Amino acid sequence: MNESIPLNWIWFTSAKGTVGIVRVQTYTGEIEYRIGAVDGFMEKMDVLQVVAWGARFPDAAGEALMGELA
């Protein structure tokens, strides 16, 4: 199985769009964070888009932002 699994996510929305940060478990079992801009219309699709195409987000920053969610 070569899929990453979204575990938690957080959204930041403004008049110019929505950005999501997703905590991901990779297919090797590692935890990483990804960030990406999304449409903001369908949450499931937005999460999958960030997982697939988002840029790597620093682990320490992701852990600090998600706090108890992580």
PDB file of N, H, CA, C and O in Angstrom:
ATOM      1  N   MET A   1       0.843  -1.179   0.000  1.00  0.00           N
ATOM      2  CA  MET A   1       0.000   0.000   0.000  1.00  0.00           C
ATOM      3  C   MET A   1       0.884   1.237   0.000  1.00  0.00           C
ATOM      4  O   MET A   1       1.626   1.462   0.956  1.00  0.00           O
ATOM      5  N   ASN A   2       0.821   2.036  -1.045  1.00  0.00           N
ATOM      6  H   ASN A   2       0.218   1.853  -1.822  1.00  0.00           H
ATOM      7  CA  ASN A   2       1.649   3.227  -1.166  1.00  0.00           C
ATOM      8  C   ASN A   2       0.838   4.501  -0.980  1.00  0.00           C
ATOM      9  O   ASN A   2       0.967   5.443  -1.763  1.00  0.00           O
ATOM     10  N   GLU A   3       0.013   4.534   0.044  1.00  0.00           N
ATOM     11  H   GLU A   3      -0.092   3.770   0.680  1.00  0.00           H
ATOM     12  CA  GLU A   3      -0.817   5.703   0.299  1.00  0.00           C
ATOM     13  C   GLU A   3      -0.439   6.346   1.611  1.00  0.00           C
ATOM     14  O   GLU A   3      -0.015   5.677   2.553  1.00  0.00           O
ATOM     15  N   SER A   4      -0.599   7.658   1.659  1.00  0.00           N
ATOM     16  H   SER A   4      -0.944   8.202   0.894  1.00  0.00           H
ATOM     17  CA  SER A   4      -0.484   8.382   2.911  1.00  0.00           C
ATOM     18  C   SER A   4      -1.884   8.545   3.479  1.00  0.00           C
ATOM     19  O   SER A   4      -2.845   8.724   2.731  1.00  0.00           O
ATOM     20  N   ILE A   5      -2.000   8.486   4.795  1.00  0.00           N
ATOM     21  H   ILE A   5      -1.219   8.341   5.402  1.00  0.00           H
ATOM     22  CA  ILE A   5      -3.300   8.541   5.459  1.00  0.00           C
ATOM     23  C   ILE A   5      -3.419   9.855   6.223  1.00  0.00           C
ATOM     24  O   ILE A   5      -2.595  10.130   7.094  1.00  0.00           O
ATOM     25  N   PRO A   6      -4.431  10.677   5.915  1.00  0.00           N
ATOM     26  CA  PRO A   6      -4.625  11.908   6.682  1.00  0.00           C
ATOM     27  C   PRO A   6      -5.136  11.578   8.083  1.00  0.00           C
ATOM     28  O   PRO A   6      -6.069  10.791   8.241  1.00  0.00           O
ATOM     29  N   LEU A   7      -4.521  12.182   9.094  1.00  0.00           N
ATOM     30  H   LEU A   7      -3.763  12.822   8.965  1.00  0.00           H
ATOM     31  CA  LEU A   7      -4.901  11.917  10.478  1.00  0.00           C
ATOM     32  C   LEU A   7      -5.685  13.079  11.091  1.00  0.00           C
ATOM     33  O   LEU A   7      -6.729  12.871  11.708  1.00  0.00           O
ATOM     34  N   ASN A   8      -5.180  14.295  10.919  1.00  0.00           N
ATOM     35  H   ASN A   8      -4.331  14.464  10.417  1.00  0.00           H
ATOM     36  CA  ASN A   8      -5.817  15.499  11.426  1.00  0.00           C
ATOM     37  C   ASN A   8      -5.552  16.629  10.449  1.00  0.00           C
ATOM     38  O   ASN A   8      -4.614  16.566   9.654  1.00  0.00           O
ATOM     39  N   TRP A   9      -6.374  17.654  10.508  1.00  0.00           N
ATOM     40  H   TRP A   9      -7.137  17.705  11.153  1.00  0.00           H
ATOM     41  CA  TRP A   9      -6.152  18.809   9.640  1.00  0.00           C
ATOM     42  C   TRP A   9      -6.717  20.052  10.281  1.00  0.00           C
ATOM     43  O   TRP A   9      -7.559  20.003  11.178  1.00  0.00           O
ATOM     44  N   ILE A  10      -6.217  21.179   9.781  1.00  0.00           N
ATOM     45  H   ILE A  10      -5.533  21.220   9.053  1.00  0.00           H
ATOM     46  CA  ILE A  10      -6.655  22.482  10.262  1.00  0.00           C
ATOM     47  C   ILE A  10      -6.720  23.416   9.060  1.00  0.00           C
ATOM     48  O   ILE A  10      -5.890  23.336   8.154  1.00  0.00           O
ATOM     49  N   TRP A  11      -7.725  24.312   9.061  1.00  0.00           N
ATOM     50  H   TRP A  11      -8.399  24.377   9.797  1.00  0.00           H
ATOM     51  CA  TRP A  11      -7.938  25.215   7.927  1.00  0.00           C
ATOM     52  C   TRP A  11      -7.753  26.659   8.349  1.00  0.00           C
ATOM     53  O   TRP A  11      -8.092  27.046   9.467  1.00  0.00           O
ATOM     54  N   PHE A  12      -7.206  27.450   7.431  1.00  0.00           N
ATOM     55  H   PHE A  12      -6.931  27.135   6.523  1.00  0.00           H
ATOM     56  CA  PHE A  12      -7.083  28.894   7.599  1.00  0.00           C
ATOM     57  C   PHE A  12      -7.765  29.518   6.384  1.00  0.00           C
ATOM     58  O   PHE A  12      -7.351  29.293   5.246  1.00  0.00           O
ATOM     59  N   THR A  13      -8.812  30.302   6.634  1.00  0.00           N
ATOM     60  H   THR A  13      -9.149  30.485   7.558  1.00  0.00           H
ATOM     61  CA  THR A  13      -9.612  30.848   5.550  1.00  0.00           C
ATOM     62  C   THR A  13      -9.629  32.370   5.623  1.00  0.00           C
ATOM     63  O   THR A  13      -9.768  32.954   6.698  1.00  0.00           O
ATOM     64  N   SER A  14      -9.484  33.002   4.455  1.00  0.00           N
ATOM     65  H   SER A  14      -9.371  32.528   3.582  1.00  0.00           H
ATOM     66  CA  SER A  14      -9.594  34.454   4.340  1.00  0.00           C
ATOM     67  C   SER A  14     -10.401  34.773   3.095  1.00  0.00           C
ATOM     68  O   SER A  14     -10.881  33.868   2.413  1.00  0.00           O
ATOM     69  N   ALA A  15     -10.551  36.043   2.798  1.00  0.00           N
ATOM     70  H   ALA A  15     -10.160  36.778   3.351  1.00  0.00           H
ATOM     71  CA  ALA A  15     -11.287  36.458   1.603  1.00  0.00           C
ATOM     72  C   ALA A  15     -10.589  36.001   0.328  1.00  0.00           C
ATOM     73  O   ALA A  15     -11.220  35.941  -0.727  1.00  0.00           O
ATOM     74  N   LYS A  16      -9.302  35.679   0.402  1.00  0.00           N
ATOM     75  H   LYS A  16      -8.789  35.728   1.259  1.00  0.00           H
ATOM     76  CA  LYS A  16      -8.535  35.269  -0.781  1.00  0.00           C
ATOM     77  C   LYS A  16      -8.442  33.760  -0.953  1.00  0.00           C
ATOM     78  O   LYS A  16      -7.886  33.298  -1.949  1.00  0.00           O
ATOM     79  N   GLY A  17      -8.973  32.971  -0.005  1.00  0.00           N
ATOM     80  H   GLY A  17      -9.425  33.347   0.804  1.00  0.00           H
ATOM     81  CA  GLY A  17      -8.949  31.525  -0.173  1.00  0.00           C
ATOM     82  C   GLY A  17      -8.708  30.774   1.124  1.00  0.00           C
ATOM     83  O   GLY A  17      -8.706  31.351   2.212  1.00  0.00           O
ATOM     84  N   THR A  18      -8.507  29.477   0.979  1.00  0.00           N
ATOM     85  H   THR A  18      -8.509  29.008   0.096  1.00  0.00           H
ATOM     86  CA  THR A  18      -8.331  28.576   2.109  1.00  0.00           C
ATOM     87  C   THR A  18      -7.012  27.823   1.983  1.00  0.00           C
ATOM     88  O   THR A  18      -6.642  27.356   0.905  1.00  0.00           O
ATOM     89  N   VAL A  19      -6.309  27.716   3.116  1.00  0.00           N
ATOM     90  H   VAL A  19      -6.609  28.095   3.991  1.00  0.00           H
ATOM     91  CA  VAL A  19      -5.065  26.951   3.187  1.00  0.00           C
ATOM     92  C   VAL A  19      -5.255  25.896   4.264  1.00  0.00           C
ATOM     93  O   VAL A  19      -5.791  26.180   5.335  1.00  0.00           O
ATOM     94  N   GLY A  20      -4.811  24.678   3.974  1.00  0.00           N
ATOM     95  H   GLY A  20      -4.376  24.448   3.104  1.00  0.00           H
ATOM     96  CA  GLY A  20      -4.924  23.598   4.938  1.00  0.00           C
ATOM     97  C   GLY A  20      -3.570  23.018   5.298  1.00  0.00           C
ATOM     98  O   GLY A  20      -2.657  22.962   4.475  1.00  0.00           O
ATOM     99  N   ILE A  21      -3.463  22.591   6.540  1.00  0.00           N
ATOM    100  H   ILE A  21      -4.205  22.637   7.209  1.00  0.00           H
ATOM    101  CA  ILE A  21      -2.298  21.843   7.001  1.00  0.00           C
ATOM    102  C   ILE A  21      -2.821  20.495   7.466  1.00  0.00           C
ATOM    103  O   ILE A  21      -3.737  20.427   8.286  1.00  0.00           O
ATOM    104  N   VAL A  22      -2.238  19.420   6.942  1.00  0.00           N
ATOM    105  H   VAL A  22      -1.493  19.475   6.276  1.00  0.00           H
ATOM    106  CA  VAL A  22      -2.713  18.069   7.230  1.00  0.00           C
ATOM    107  C   VAL A  22      -1.590  17.253   7.864  1.00  0.00           C
ATOM    108  O   VAL A  22      -0.468  17.211   7.358  1.00  0.00           O
ATOM    109  N   ARG A  23      -1.914  16.608   8.979  1.00  0.00           N
ATOM    110  H   ARG A  23      -2.825  16.642   9.390  1.00  0.00           H
ATOM    111  CA  ARG A  23      -1.002  15.650   9.610  1.00  0.00           C
ATOM    112  C   ARG A  23      -1.221  14.320   8.909  1.00  0.00           C
ATOM    113  O   ARG A  23      -2.349  13.837   8.816  1.00  0.00           O
ATOM    114  N   VAL A  24      -0.128  13.725   8.412  1.00  0.00           N
ATOM    115  H   VAL A  24       0.789  14.117   8.487  1.00  0.00           H
ATOM    116  CA  VAL A  24      -0.200  12.560   7.541  1.00  0.00           C
ATOM    117  C   VAL A  24       0.666  11.432   8.093  1.00  0.00           C
ATOM    118  O   VAL A  24       1.774  11.662   8.577  1.00  0.00           O
ATOM    119  N   GLN A  25       0.141  10.207   8.011  1.00  0.00           N
ATOM    120  H   GLN A  25      -0.759  10.020   7.617  1.00  0.00           H
ATOM    121  CA  GLN A  25       0.975   9.028   8.247  1.00  0.00           C
ATOM    122  C   GLN A  25       1.323   8.474   6.877  1.00  0.00           C
ATOM    123  O   GLN A  25       0.442   8.083   6.111  1.00  0.00           O
ATOM    124  N   THR A  26       2.617   8.443   6.575  1.00  0.00           N
ATOM    125  H   THR A  26       3.332   8.760   7.198  1.00  0.00           H
ATOM    126  CA  THR A  26       3.052   7.982   5.257  1.00  0.00           C
ATOM    127  C   THR A  26       2.960   6.467   5.172  1.00  0.00           C
ATOM    128  O   THR A  26       2.749   5.790   6.178  1.00  0.00           O
ATOM    129  N   TYR A  27       3.118   5.947   3.977  1.00  0.00           N
ATOM    130  H   TYR A  27       3.290   6.496   3.159  1.00  0.00           H
ATOM    131  CA  TYR A  27       3.034   4.500   3.786  1.00  0.00           C
ATOM    132  C   TYR A  27       4.163   3.760   4.496  1.00  0.00           C
ATOM    133  O   TYR A  27       4.091   2.544   4.678  1.00  0.00           O
ATOM    134  N   THR A  28       5.218   4.496   4.903  1.00  0.00           N
ATOM    135  H   THR A  28       5.276   5.483   4.755  1.00  0.00           H
ATOM    136  CA  THR A  28       6.304   3.866   5.676  1.00  0.00           C
ATOM    137  C   THR A  28       6.071   3.986   7.175  1.00  0.00           C
ATOM    138  O   THR A  28       6.878   3.505   7.970  1.00  0.00           O
ATOM    139  N   GLY A  29       4.958   4.631   7.570  1.00  0.00           N
ATOM    140  H   GLY A  29       4.302   5.022   6.925  1.00  0.00           H
ATOM    141  CA  GLY A  29       4.617   4.760   8.981  1.00  0.00           C
ATOM    142  C   GLY A  29       5.088   6.051   9.622  1.00  0.00           C
ATOM    143  O   GLY A  29       4.805   6.288  10.797  1.00  0.00           O
ATOM    144  N   GLU A  30       5.803   6.894   8.881  1.00  0.00           N
ATOM    145  H   GLU A  30       6.033   6.701   7.927  1.00  0.00           H
ATOM    146  CA  GLU A  30       6.282   8.149   9.436  1.00  0.00           C
ATOM    147  C   GLU A  30       5.148   9.171   9.510  1.00  0.00           C
ATOM    148  O   GLU A  30       4.186   9.104   8.744  1.00  0.00           O
ATOM    149  N   ILE A  31       5.276  10.115  10.439  1.00  0.00           N
ATOM    150  H   ILE A  31       6.057  10.170  11.061  1.00  0.00           H
ATOM    151  CA  ILE A  31       4.326  11.212  10.562  1.00  0.00           C
ATOM    152  C   ILE A  31       4.972  12.449   9.956  1.00  0.00           C
ATOM    153  O   ILE A  31       6.117  12.778  10.267  1.00  0.00           O
ATOM    154  N   GLU A  32       4.227  13.135   9.086  1.00  0.00           N
ATOM    155  H   GLU A  32       3.297  12.869   8.833  1.00  0.00           H
ATOM    156  CA  GLU A  32       4.699  14.391   8.520  1.00  0.00           C
ATOM    157  C   GLU A  32       3.520  15.323   8.340  1.00  0.00           C
ATOM    158  O   GLU A  32       2.364  14.922   8.473  1.00  0.00           O
ATOM    159  N   TYR A  33       3.827  16.567   8.036  1.00  0.00           N
ATOM    160  H   TYR A  33       4.766  16.893   7.927  1.00  0.00           H
ATOM    161  CA  TYR A  33       2.796  17.581   7.846  1.00  0.00           C
ATOM    162  C   TYR A  33       2.913  18.140   6.435  1.00  0.00           C
ATOM    163  O   TYR A  33       4.014  18.312   5.913  1.00  0.00           O
ATOM    164  N   ARG A  34       1.758  18.422   5.822  1.00  0.00           N
ATOM    165  H   ARG A  34       0.864  18.282   6.246  1.00  0.00           H
ATOM    166  CA  ARG A  34       1.727  18.988   4.470  1.00  0.00           C
ATOM    167  C   ARG A  34       0.815  20.209   4.477  1.00  0.00           C
ATOM    168  O   ARG A  34      -0.159  20.261   5.227  1.00  0.00           O
ATOM    169  N   ILE A  35       1.138  21.190   3.636  1.00  0.00           N
ATOM    170  H   ILE A  35       1.929  21.148   3.027  1.00  0.00           H
ATOM    171  CA  ILE A  35       0.371  22.426   3.549  1.00  0.00           C
ATOM    172  C   ILE A  35       0.035  22.708   2.093  1.00  0.00           C
ATOM    173  O   ILE A  35       0.850  22.464   1.203  1.00  0.00           O
ATOM    174  N   GLY A  36      -1.176  23.227   1.850  1.00  0.00           N
ATOM    175  H   GLY A  36      -1.837  23.425   2.573  1.00  0.00           H
ATOM    176  CA  GLY A  36      -1.560  23.547   0.484  1.00  0.00           C
ATOM    177  C   GLY A  36      -2.814  24.410   0.436  1.00  0.00           C
ATOM    178  O   GLY A  36      -3.625  24.419   1.362  1.00  0.00           O
ATOM    179  N   ALA A  37      -2.948  25.133  -0.667  1.00  0.00           N
ATOM    180  H   ALA A  37      -2.289  25.126  -1.419  1.00  0.00           H
ATOM    181  CA  ALA A  37      -4.148  25.940  -0.926  1.00  0.00           C
ATOM    182  C   ALA A  37      -5.216  25.046  -1.548  1.00  0.00           C
ATOM    183  O   ALA A  37      -4.909  24.184  -2.372  1.00  0.00           O
ATOM    184  N   VAL A  38      -6.470  25.252  -1.151  1.00  0.00           N
ATOM    185  H   VAL A  38      -6.720  25.952  -0.481  1.00  0.00           H
ATOM    186  CA  VAL A  38      -7.578  24.427  -1.638  1.00  0.00           C
ATOM    187  C   VAL A  38      -8.774  25.305  -1.987  1.00  0.00           C
ATOM    188  O   VAL A  38      -8.794  26.498  -1.683  1.00  0.00           O
ATOM    189  N   ASP A  39      -9.771  24.697  -2.632  1.00  0.00           N
ATOM    190  H   ASP A  39      -9.755  23.728  -2.879  1.00  0.00           H
ATOM    191  CA  ASP A  39     -10.984  25.422  -3.003  1.00  0.00           C
ATOM    192  C   ASP A  39     -11.863  25.755  -1.800  1.00  0.00           C
ATOM    193  O   ASP A  39     -12.489  26.815  -1.759  1.00  0.00           O
ATOM    194  N   GLY A  40     -11.908  24.860  -0.831  1.00  0.00           N
ATOM    195  H   GLY A  40     -11.399  24.000  -0.864  1.00  0.00           H
ATOM    196  CA  GLY A  40     -12.715  25.100   0.355  1.00  0.00           C
ATOM    197  C   GLY A  40     -14.182  24.737   0.216  1.00  0.00           C
ATOM    198  O   GLY A  40     -15.006  25.183   1.015  1.00  0.00           O
ATOM    199  N   PHE A  41     -14.525  23.928  -0.791  1.00  0.00           N
ATOM    200  H   PHE A  41     -13.856  23.565  -1.440  1.00  0.00           H
ATOM    201  CA  PHE A  41     -15.923  23.567  -1.009  1.00  0.00           C
ATOM    202  C   PHE A  41     -16.283  22.180  -0.484  1.00  0.00           C
ATOM    203  O   PHE A  41     -17.387  21.974   0.021  1.00  0.00           O
ATOM    204  N   MET A  42     -15.363  21.238  -0.600  1.00  0.00           N
ATOM    205  H   MET A  42     -14.467  21.405  -1.010  1.00  0.00           H
ATOM    206  CA  MET A  42     -15.618  19.862  -0.155  1.00  0.00           C
ATOM    207  C   MET A  42     -14.427  19.407   0.686  1.00  0.00           C
ATOM    208  O   MET A  42     -13.340  19.165   0.162  1.00  0.00           O
ATOM    209  N   GLU A  43     -14.647  19.293   1.998  1.00  0.00           N
ATOM    210  H   GLU A  43     -15.530  19.490   2.423  1.00  0.00           H
ATOM    211  CA  GLU A  43     -13.547  19.034   2.920  1.00  0.00           C
ATOM    212  C   GLU A  43     -12.778  17.758   2.589  1.00  0.00           C
ATOM    213  O   GLU A  43     -11.547  17.765   2.598  1.00  0.00           O
ATOM    214  N   LYS A  44     -13.480  16.665   2.297  1.00  0.00           N
ATOM    215  H   LYS A  44     -14.480  16.660   2.289  1.00  0.00           H
ATOM    216  CA  LYS A  44     -12.787  15.411   1.989  1.00  0.00           C
ATOM    217  C   LYS A  44     -11.851  15.561   0.799  1.00  0.00           C
ATOM    218  O   LYS A  44     -10.714  15.090   0.833  1.00  0.00           O
ATOM    219  N   MET A  45     -12.330  16.215  -0.249  1.00  0.00           N
ATOM    220  H   MET A  45     -13.253  16.598  -0.276  1.00  0.00           H
ATOM    221  CA  MET A  45     -11.501  16.425  -1.438  1.00  0.00           C
ATOM    222  C   MET A  45     -10.331  17.365  -1.136  1.00  0.00           C
ATOM    223  O   MET A  45      -9.221  17.169  -1.632  1.00  0.00           O
ATOM    224  N   ASP A  46     -10.592  18.381  -0.321  1.00  0.00           N
ATOM    225  H   ASP A  46     -11.493  18.541   0.082  1.00  0.00           H
ATOM    226  CA  ASP A  46      -9.532  19.317   0.041  1.00  0.00           C
ATOM    227  C   ASP A  46      -8.427  18.618   0.828  1.00  0.00           C
ATOM    228  O   ASP A  46      -7.244  18.845   0.574  1.00  0.00           O
ATOM    229  N   VAL A  47      -8.806  17.775   1.775  1.00  0.00           N
ATOM    230  H   VAL A  47      -9.767  17.591   1.982  1.00  0.00           H
ATOM    231  CA  VAL A  47      -7.815  17.025   2.556  1.00  0.00           C
ATOM    232  C   VAL A  47      -6.966  16.152   1.629  1.00  0.00           C
ATOM    233  O   VAL A  47      -5.738  16.142   1.719  1.00  0.00           O
ATOM    234  N   LEU A  48      -7.633  15.426   0.746  1.00  0.00           N
ATOM    235  H   LEU A  48      -8.630  15.434   0.673  1.00  0.00           H
ATOM    236  CA  LEU A  48      -6.897  14.547  -0.171  1.00  0.00           C
ATOM    237  C   LEU A  48      -5.978  15.337  -1.099  1.00  0.00           C
ATOM    238  O   LEU A  48      -4.892  14.872  -1.447  1.00  0.00           O
ATOM    239  N   GLN A  49      -6.413  16.528  -1.499  1.00  0.00           N
ATOM    240  H   GLN A  49      -7.295  16.906  -1.217  1.00  0.00           H
ATOM    241  CA  GLN A  49      -5.577  17.370  -2.357  1.00  0.00           C
ATOM    242  C   GLN A  49      -4.313  17.810  -1.622  1.00  0.00           C
ATOM    243  O   GLN A  49      -3.224  17.782  -2.196  1.00  0.00           O
ATOM    244  N   VAL A  50      -4.446  18.215  -0.356  1.00  0.00           N
ATOM    245  H   VAL A  50      -5.331  18.238   0.110  1.00  0.00           H
ATOM    246  CA  VAL A  50      -3.267  18.624   0.413  1.00  0.00           C
ATOM    247  C   VAL A  50      -2.333  17.440   0.628  1.00  0.00           C
ATOM    248  O   VAL A  50      -1.115  17.588   0.525  1.00  0.00           O
ATOM    249  N   VAL A  51      -2.888  16.269   0.925  1.00  0.00           N
ATOM    250  H   VAL A  51      -3.878  16.149   1.008  1.00  0.00           H
ATOM    251  CA  VAL A  51      -2.060  15.076   1.118  1.00  0.00           C
ATOM    252  C   VAL A  51      -1.281  14.754  -0.155  1.00  0.00           C
ATOM    253  O   VAL A  51      -0.089  14.454  -0.097  1.00  0.00           O
ATOM    254  N   ALA A  52      -1.947  14.817  -1.294  1.00  0.00           N
ATOM    255  H   ALA A  52      -2.916  15.061  -1.342  1.00  0.00           H
ATOM    256  CA  ALA A  52      -1.321  14.425  -2.553  1.00  0.00           C
ATOM    257  C   ALA A  52      -0.375  15.481  -3.110  1.00  0.00           C
ATOM    258  O   ALA A  52       0.686  15.138  -3.632  1.00  0.00           O
ATOM    259  N   TRP A  53      -0.737  16.760  -3.009  1.00  0.00           N
ATOM    260  H   TRP A  53      -1.599  17.039  -2.585  1.00  0.00           H
ATOM    261  CA  TRP A  53       0.001  17.804  -3.708  1.00  0.00           C
ATOM    262  C   TRP A  53       0.586  18.873  -2.812  1.00  0.00           C
ATOM    263  O   TRP A  53       1.289  19.762  -3.293  1.00  0.00           O
ATOM    264  N   GLY A  54       0.312  18.808  -1.521  1.00  0.00           N
ATOM    265  H   GLY A  54      -0.259  18.086  -1.130  1.00  0.00           H
ATOM    266  CA  GLY A  54       0.800  19.849  -0.622  1.00  0.00           C
ATOM    267  C   GLY A  54       2.308  19.798  -0.419  1.00  0.00           C
ATOM    268  O   GLY A  54       2.947  18.762  -0.608  1.00  0.00           O
ATOM    269  N   ALA A  55       2.851  20.928  -0.036  1.00  0.00           N
ATOM    270  H   ALA A  55       2.332  21.769   0.117  1.00  0.00           H
ATOM    271  CA  ALA A  55       4.284  21.030   0.264  1.00  0.00           C
ATOM    272  C   ALA A  55       4.543  20.535   1.677  1.00  0.00           C
ATOM    273  O   ALA A  55       3.662  20.593   2.534  1.00  0.00           O
ATOM    274  N   ARG A  56       5.736  20.056   1.915  1.00  0.00           N
ATOM    275  H   ARG A  56       6.453  20.009   1.218  1.00  0.00           H
ATOM    276  CA  ARG A  56       6.112  19.604   3.254  1.00  0.00           C
ATOM    277  C   ARG A  56       6.122  20.800   4.191  1.00  0.00           C
ATOM    278  O   ARG A  56       6.668  21.851   3.856  1.00  0.00           O
ATOM    279  N   PHE A  57       5.526  20.646   5.352  1.00  0.00           N
ATOM    280  H   PHE A  57       5.083  19.792   5.624  1.00  0.00           H
ATOM    281  CA  PHE A  57       5.449  21.684   6.375  1.00  0.00           C
ATOM    282  C   PHE A  57       6.332  21.236   7.526  1.00  0.00           C
ATOM    283  O   PHE A  57       6.350  20.047   7.847  1.00  0.00           O
ATOM    284  N   PRO A  58       7.069  22.147   8.162  1.00  0.00           N
ATOM    285  CA  PRO A  58       7.974  21.731   9.244  1.00  0.00           C
ATOM    286  C   PRO A  58       7.244  20.976  10.363  1.00  0.00           C
ATOM    287  O   PRO A  58       6.198  21.414  10.841  1.00  0.00           O
ATOM    288  N   ASP A  59       7.808  19.850  10.766  1.00  0.00           N
ATOM    289  H   ASP A  59       8.658  19.494  10.378  1.00  0.00           H
ATOM    290  CA  ASP A  59       7.179  19.012  11.796  1.00  0.00           C
ATOM    291  C   ASP A  59       6.943  19.773  13.093  1.00  0.00           C
ATOM    292  O   ASP A  59       5.860  19.683  13.671  1.00  0.00           O
ATOM    293  N   ALA A  60       7.939  20.519  13.558  1.00  0.00           N
ATOM    294  H   ALA A  60       8.819  20.592  13.089  1.00  0.00           H
ATOM    295  CA  ALA A  60       7.802  21.243  14.820  1.00  0.00           C
ATOM    296  C   ALA A  60       6.665  22.267  14.747  1.00  0.00           C
ATOM    297  O   ALA A  60       5.921  22.439  15.713  1.00  0.00           O
ATOM    298  N   ALA A  61       6.532  22.942  13.610  1.00  0.00           N
ATOM    299  H   ALA A  61       7.136  22.803  12.826  1.00  0.00           H
ATOM    300  CA  ALA A  61       5.455  23.921  13.440  1.00  0.00           C
ATOM    301  C   ALA A  61       4.099  23.224  13.390  1.00  0.00           C
ATOM    302  O   ALA A  61       3.131  23.714  13.972  1.00  0.00           O
ATOM    303  N   GLY A  62       4.020  22.088  12.702  1.00  0.00           N
ATOM    304  H   GLY A  62       4.806  21.690  12.229  1.00  0.00           H
ATOM    305  CA  GLY A  62       2.766  21.331  12.645  1.00  0.00           C
ATOM    306  C   GLY A  62       2.336  20.841  14.008  1.00  0.00           C
ATOM    307  O   GLY A  62       1.159  20.918  14.359  1.00  0.00           O
ATOM    308  N   GLU A  63       3.291  20.335  14.785  1.00  0.00           N
ATOM    309  H   GLU A  63       4.247  20.272  14.500  1.00  0.00           H
ATOM    310  CA  GLU A  63       2.980  19.863  16.136  1.00  0.00           C
ATOM    311  C   GLU A  63       2.537  21.013  17.026  1.00  0.00           C
ATOM    312  O   GLU A  63       1.622  20.854  17.834  1.00  0.00           O
ATOM    313  N   ALA A  64       3.178  22.176  16.886  1.00  0.00           N
ATOM    314  H   ALA A  64       3.921  22.305  16.229  1.00  0.00           H
ATOM    315  CA  ALA A  64       2.796  23.341  17.694  1.00  0.00           C
ATOM    316  C   ALA A  64       1.392  23.825  17.327  1.00  0.00           C
ATOM    317  O   ALA A  64       0.616  24.188  18.211  1.00  0.00           O
ATOM    318  N   LEU A  65       1.057  23.833  16.029  1.00  0.00           N
ATOM    319  H   LEU A  65       1.688  23.538  15.312  1.00  0.00           H
ATOM    320  CA  LEU A  65      -0.261  24.299  15.596  1.00  0.00           C
ATOM    321  C   LEU A  65      -1.378  23.353  16.001  1.00  0.00           C
ATOM    322  O   LEU A  65      -2.454  23.792  16.406  1.00  0.00           O
ATOM    323  N   MET A  66      -1.129  22.072  15.893  1.00  0.00           N
ATOM    324  H   MET A  66      -0.255  21.715  15.563  1.00  0.00           H
ATOM    325  CA  MET A  66      -2.203  21.113  16.137  1.00  0.00           C
ATOM    326  C   MET A  66      -2.317  20.704  17.596  1.00  0.00           C
ATOM    327  O   MET A  66      -3.331  20.134  18.001  1.00  0.00           O
ATOM    328  N   GLY A  67      -1.304  20.984  18.381  1.00  0.00           N
ATOM    329  H   GLY A  67      -0.481  21.447  18.052  1.00  0.00           H
ATOM    330  CA  GLY A  67      -1.362  20.729  19.814  1.00  0.00           C
ATOM    331  C   GLY A  67      -1.867  19.343  20.159  1.00  0.00           C
ATOM    332  O   GLY A  67      -1.243  18.342  19.808  1.00  0.00           O
ATOM    333  N   GLU A  68      -2.996  19.284  20.845  1.00  0.00           N
ATOM    334  H   GLU A  68      -3.503  20.097  21.130  1.00  0.00           H
ATOM    335  CA  GLU A  68      -3.544  18.006  21.313  1.00  0.00           C
ATOM    336  C   GLU A  68      -4.076  17.141  20.179  1.00  0.00           C
ATOM    337  O   GLU A  68      -4.262  15.938  20.365  1.00  0.00           O
ATOM    338  N   LEU A  69      -4.325  17.723  19.006  1.00  0.00           N
ATOM    339  H   LEU A  69      -4.173  18.700  18.855  1.00  0.00           H
ATOM    340  CA  LEU A  69      -4.800  16.928  17.873  1.00  0.00           C
ATOM    341  C   LEU A  69      -3.728  15.974  17.387  1.00  0.00           C
ATOM    342  O   LEU A  69      -4.032  14.894  16.881  1.00  0.00           O
ATOM    343  N   ALA A  70      -2.470  16.370  17.540  1.00  0.00           N
ATOM    344  H   ALA A  70      -2.222  17.247  17.952  1.00  0.00           H
ATOM    345  CA  ALA A  70      -1.356  15.560  17.016  1.00  0.00           C
ATOM    346  C   ALA A  70      -1.181  14.287  17.770  1.00  0.00           C
ATOM    347  O   ALA A  70      -0.290  13.499  17.452  1.00  0.00           O
TER     348      ALA A  70
END
